[in-house]
Amino acid sequence: MKSSAVMKLKSYNISQIYKLIEPGPVVMVTTMRGARPNVMTMAWHTMIEFTPPLIGCVISDMNYTFDTLKNTGECVIAIPAAKLAGKVVRVGSASGRSIDKFEKIGLTPMQASAVKAPLIAECFANIECKVVDTTLVDKYNFFILEAVKAWIDPAQKDPKTLHHHGHGAFIADGRKIKLQFKSVEP
């Protein structure tokens, strides 16, 4: 191992590493409390398993969505294209405790088929989910969701997703590249 390579590296603030490994696009999570829909912005999520499709996500217990998701056990993960960045930030900057974010921000709730939480019409994809494991909720606010139904908007061709880069900074997807897989084994 070359020790001179270490000399070229600079120490990085450990509390900022989420900027380096943020795994996926910024999404919006919808829930339904009684007859009132709510939506929040979320960037901390990850695929856990493909069959059945399991998604892990962190939702702060300070968020209005936390108690609703914990009590109802269902939500929708809506994936917005980068063109909705302004609305995504506005959703993340307000609390559903005091306002109807769908109405105030101009998002259209649509009825889902397997959960009571609404789909978001403006998003290019919506995933209906049910909570299947709450083992880590009390300690880490980490929910494990199973995707039970998914929808796409075929009119939104090749949408670019939005990725959180910390403290109000976002990156939109760039050009798509496709690489051929070649084994390194003989």
Beta strands, then each sheet from edge to edge (+ up, - down):
strand 1: 27-33
strand 2: 36-42
strand 3: 45-49
strand 4: 54-58
strand 5: 74-79
strand 6: 109-110
strand 7: 119-120
strand 8: 125-133
strand 9: 142-152
strand 10: 162-164
strand 11: 170-172
sheet 1: 2+ 1- 5+ 8- 9+ 4- 3+
sheet 2: 6+ 7-
sheet 3: 10+ 11-
end
